[in-house]
């Protein structure tokens, strides 16, 4: 399948004339009737060009002559000829000309056809650069961009792939290339969007293409293109389905593809789609444990005649058959028969390294199901060896030494992860702890592979995708360390290391990049140039986003800007490569990401502090309880999917009555109260109570869906009246709580160095009229007026004793960007909106300027480009801690972007909040900060004051529990002047108003 992705032009015209000159020989070679005749003519042309001193033409003829012999010579021998020709060309011309471009291109092909994509990449990059330099208007240039896009995609460098494919598409459309070819490029492009987790863009591209597919000529090549279209679309929908636990659309897309192929009597693709359909049913079975879906898969697969399948189809068939064999006793899928069939297939001469690796993995799966553990590990070592380069000299068994000698690191990581998993499955049967030790030894190999992949996958989209599945693989390390740690405490240290490795890599890398900029000696002009690129790219992306959301009237404007964006991204990529070559220390420092160990974590804790870190695996949730003088590791029987469902239900029990749809009654109010109490108590008993007595102040490092869970309203003891919210025993009454992305990042944020802010407080209170609106999540949302936000920022400045505030028409995005980088505290009293489809476009709203295309929205992508000195950012706005949830990176939110930009701590929210309650609680928080309290205790006291001043209804956790503190919780120095401030009465008055608001709403909804 991979090789068919490369477009190699066929020789179509007959050989008509006898050649006399070098040019005529070359022309006749291109239209020769047979490969043998072409080779003879290319050789003649080369000799004549060389004799005439036409070096570039000579090298082109040489390249074509070698390419024509690849099948006979083999790729290794062809590579030697190409390398010799390149050396000769360097002496004749240096690195320039079409001839050198072709030689490097075909050198890349020799690696590509051997599935050695790592070595293929630089050769193809060089070929593209030389070809573009020789003739920027070359009509065939788009093919080189496409080929590179394919290679980058297959090596998980999806952002680079995306950029190459975009450029290839622009060039192809400019040349009015056949629709079949542009469709192929678009399908690959959509695939990269999906791999970058940009599902919305991928599906939009698929939807725009689908109506045009039926207009293509009904030939074999186009049928294959359509098959690839539907396969890629179904895979994208499947990825979305996993996120939202709904596989209906993916199944529908596959069924539609099968119907299409059946109607067109397309036998090969009918088989492909049938096999895919069986696999879709299996995916539903795996995720939902629905045995009916497995039965449907068995029924489909039982009707397939293996004799009709080609090599690729057979591998797909065996993958599904092996799963059935491991989960049922179906006589049609017995392990022994499958082993024989796979062994027979492996005798095929045309199998690629990828094919062999995957078949060995399937044999290992069969061996595991039969508990043939020794065979399992031997087969997986063979799978790994299939990926070794020809010249590799390594040991028999997989080790760290293999990392630099394989043709595909992704597959090697999959092999190693399976070896680890199978050792642990064997342990569950035999209870031999030596097996766990073997799995941990292999975990070190896996870790080395991850490090190497991280360096190669040098863009955020690919890194984000990697972070998602690393969590599942690291869960094996947590399991082994937990069991071994019951007898030997040293394994707690290892468990903590792997828990940290699975958390917020991209955010940690951004911290390290900031250090690198300071310490690697980069000239200021280069730093300014880098910043200029980032700003320009961000602005273009935002304008494109706004145009696209505005509808068809702005489509052409968006397309024009997309071309400009691609040019900027390409130029920035070239700049980064030059930076890497000229300043290797800067590049290296960005990937030196030291993970803090348990001892450093304990040393950083105050006497009254503890750190609770969570890790969520497929089957278990783990928690670390770390104090100055003790370390605990607990394992909880809470699965990832189970946890997601519990958290969703718990959150709904808190805000469902006020933010949910449907009619609300006194009865539904009581039902929500009962659900909140029962689930809050259950969460406390399951996650917190097992850790025993804990210090007064807690730093919580969540994982997965726990990032959306407020711990403060957990119930610590049984209650008689669930609706008596004021008297509930909340966790916040026992502990001051702050949150962080990882223990390493907590220490990094605490120790952050650099220039100090010169000014105290910067606050914004925008105004919103009836026309204010935002495009978020593909819909237009009205931005309602905020009654209390101006009063809030005035009171905040009054409490703090100094500061600059901007209200109404003065509260603009431009003002923040101009001033924001030199303040100790930045406060936003405004609207916020999380965008879980396009997380870079979660936003804070400012006062709208009528002539602004951007509508005065501060996006996550804007904040990434800032360099803040703030000790505290207060996001007094809705859902600013929410965003797209990534298992490894956490919630891609506004709050996270401020951490990325340099803020040491962030006051943020977990759902839509009430303007009036926010104002009261925020004032209490600032007052406590002014008294010199640590930030976490200042927020804790603000919440307990809120509870004390209210009643059972105004103490509802919907009003006070969404506010959380992320990051460093140390106290802050404030201006010395503080006059007597009677805050208590103000708080009571505001809460009284809050009570009226709640009561009115409940009566309206009842």
DAJOCOR-V285361 format. One record per helix or strand of 2 or more residues. SS is the DSSP state (alpha for helix, beta for strand). FROM is the first residue (numbers start at 1). LEN is the number of residues. If there is no record, write none. Layout:
SS | FROM | LEN
SS | FROM | LEN
This chain:
alpha | 3 | 3
alpha | 22 | 9
alpha | 35 | 17
alpha | 55 | 14
alpha | 70 | 4
alpha | 75 | 18
alpha | 98 | 15
alpha | 117 | 18
alpha | 141 | 14
alpha | 158 | 17
alpha | 179 | 17
alpha | 199 | 15
alpha | 220 | 25
alpha | 248 | 16
alpha | 267 | 22
alpha | 291 | 12
alpha | 306 | 3
alpha | 311 | 17
alpha | 331 | 3
alpha | 335 | 11
alpha | 353 | 17
alpha | 373 | 13
alpha | 400 | 6
alpha | 409 | 22
alpha | 433 | 24
alpha | 460 | 26
alpha | 490 | 12
alpha | 505 | 15
alpha | 524 | 27
alpha | 552 | 31
alpha | 584 | 7
alpha | 598 | 7
beta | 609 | 8
beta | 621 | 6
beta | 631 | 6
alpha | 640 | 20
alpha | 666 | 26
beta | 697 | 5
alpha | 704 | 5
alpha | 725 | 3
alpha | 731 | 3
beta | 736 | 5
alpha | 743 | 9
beta | 759 | 7
beta | 773 | 4
beta | 779 | 4
alpha | 789 | 12
beta | 804 | 4
alpha | 808 | 3
alpha | 813 | 10
beta | 823 | 7
beta | 832 | 2
alpha | 839 | 3
beta | 843 | 3
beta | 857 | 3
alpha | 860 | 5
beta | 872 | 5
beta | 883 | 4
beta | 890 | 4
alpha | 894 | 8
beta | 905 | 5
alpha | 915 | 16
alpha | 935 | 14
alpha | 957 | 4
beta | 963 | 5
alpha | 983 | 23
